[in-house]
Amino acid sequence: MHRRPSLRAVPALLVLVLCVASAPGTTIIVDGGGGADATTLSAGMALAATGDTVLVAAGTYAGTWNRNIDFAGREIRLESIDGPEATIIECESLGRAFVLASGEGPAAAISGLTIRNGYHETAGGGILCDGASPAVENCIFENCIAWDGGSLGQGGGIYCSLSEATISDCTFRWNSAREGAGIYFADSPALVARTLFMGNTAYSGGGGVRILRVATTVEDCTFFANSAPTYGGGIYCCYSAPTVTGCTFAGNAASEGGAIYGFNASPVITDCILSFSTEGAAVYCPGASAFEISYSCLFGNAGGDEICGSGHDNVFLDPAFCHSVDGEFWLQDCSPCLGAGSGGGNIGAWGAACACDDTTAVTETQDAVARPLSVSPNPTGAGAGITYRLREAARPIALAVYSSAGRLVRDLTAGIDGTEGAVLWNGNDDSGRSVAAGVYMIRLETETTRHTAKLVVVR
């Protein structure tokens, strides 16, 4: 059974017609090219009230008036006309995209947008959701960061506190945070469904998702090539009882729980594939944790495939993935995961799609989701090596170091050549002086995209 999103298969015109027809209030059009009700998100949202729909035309929306947009308690539906690939909120590492922190309910929605290069020092690089319960659907979160270089930084893509948010049919890729590089849930009985977490990096725990003190539900999701140095490459749960159902974990990494780590947690894991962790066992549950793992497949994890806690009807055989592309882990038609799930269903987020032996090892596909831009060592006391590896055909046209306030510090464009390479920054500004301690942004631009990494300089 194919569990992946169905929204992306709906023609954009049909989505527009349905939204306009069903909106109980006014429909406001935002088009950066002009000829609409507003040219910026701020202006469009300023015209809207609870019950209204704000439709966003295709384009890239950048600058002060297109970030840090506060719903301010209004239940507005903000939706693209042409989908996330065509509609990009470019935060330029100078702020997050949206704030919902005034009791907004489920009628407040964000749909069909790419949120790129969002940044906040403490929480929610892309979206802050505090005491609100919106719907976030069919969105892409890319290269968003939440980290101050020290002990703070939760939710690179989304931070949810005291929220019953619903997050569905989304993609989180190349985001980073101290904890919860994709999403951080604190005291939030939220739902995450049919969502891909790919290539996200946590500096402490929760490469994909971090769950604290709550019974969050995660279903039909895919976790691929996410990492954390210690706790939970895919999911890190603590003092919580999440339900994880019908998910596929492949190629994640953490020393304690390549796929899932739980501290004093009691997750219920059913119909999941937990496989090929490049570091750590499939699961790790110290202390008073009481995992329940059933009807799941555990195989090929670097630290072992043993379950902790209780379980039954599990499979410890190669899931037999097809050649995987961009996190689509379809199964060969001879996979032991087919029909072995609860109620005779399948294990994992993907069904059968290819004949036996049409396979590529998971580790061979991880290069395809390697972070486009990385910096090491980080933090640094002097200089740092900057490496880039671009998947798009467009060649890089600019590489530079910026302050956290967006001021140009050092232009490194002369050092780039080709779609992949490495550049050494010696820690000096353009005048040759050593930069002060602080947080800096490394920005790589191509003709069509922009990638950002954060570097902390200590003295």
Secondary structure, DSSP 4 states (H G I P E B T S, - for coil): ---S-SGGGS-HHHHHHHHHHH-SS-EEEE-TTSSSSBSSHHHHHHT--TT-EEEE-SEEEESGGGSSEE-TT---EEEESS-TTTEEEE-TTSS-SEEE-S---TT-EEES-EEES-EESSB-SSEEEES---EEES-EEES-EE--SSS--B-SSEEEES---EEES-EEES-EEEE-SSEEEES---EEES-EEES-EEEEE-SSEEEESS--EEES-EEES-B-SSB-SSEEEES---EEES-EEES-B-SB-SSEEEES---EEES-EEE--SBS-SEE--TT---EEES-EEE--TT-----SEEES-B-S---BPPPBTTB--EETT-TTTT-SGGG--SSS--EEE-TT----HHHHGGGGS-SEEEESSSBSS-EEEEEE--SSSPEEEEEEEETTS-EEEE-GGG--SSEEEEEE-SB-TTSPBPPSEEEEEEEEESS-EEEEEEEE--
